[in-house]
């Protein structure tokens, strides 16, 4: 449990989805991730209470089917980001467990990919980081990243990608770090108590190969009152594997958050 008086940034949350109503506006900074386009206005409103709050606009892969016109969606996302200079892209990504439930699995995967590509285009066009959800689709994600990212000496915008509640393999984490060395891309790896505690041994193996400057802490919660304890729990798990203290992890997380915010480029 978090026994410190300091409140930490929640780098991935969905507080606007609290079914009991959003009656507690956090005093700590947060990245508020939309899951559908219909939520964008609410995300904007809830983030307006403090300039340190980051609105995040996107469509979660679970809801990719709600995007009927991908080209129009891409234009609307770009326009929305340009209206919000502090915003990033998210939540977006690929989830092939979700697509497996569709009547036409191949069509569902293809549509997810098209919607994800629209998010990446918007990130490039506006110079914003993006938060990426990936489940059972890591090869597809690798192919998409290699398709769009530029050489390291490119004059185009440098892409910043946060892997949300990273559940990929040790090998995939190493692949991304190798890709970063030769490309105009920077990766961060988010970890959350509600997801990464499911397999602490796997999480430990991955986090040991990552520079601590790449680690972000997420609650991935809808209830803001529970977020600080959740951030402390995941910090404690990572600290155990890195032979350090939760406070050290939390302090580095804050530094990493500021690094992401400083990378916001406005076209």
ABEGO torsion letter per residue (X at the ends): XBABABBBBBABBAAAABAAEBABBBABBBBBBBABAAAAAAAAAAAAABAABBBBBEBBAAAAAABABAAAAAAAAAAAAAABAABBBOBBEBBAAAAAABABAAAAAAAAAAAAAAAAAAAAAAGBBBBBBBBGAAAAAAAAAAAABBBAABABBBBBBBBBGBABBAAAAAAAAAAAAABBBBBBBBBBAAAAAABAAAAAAAAAABBAAABBBBAGBABAAAAAAAAAAAAAAAAAAAGBBAAAAAAAAAAAAAAAAAABBBX
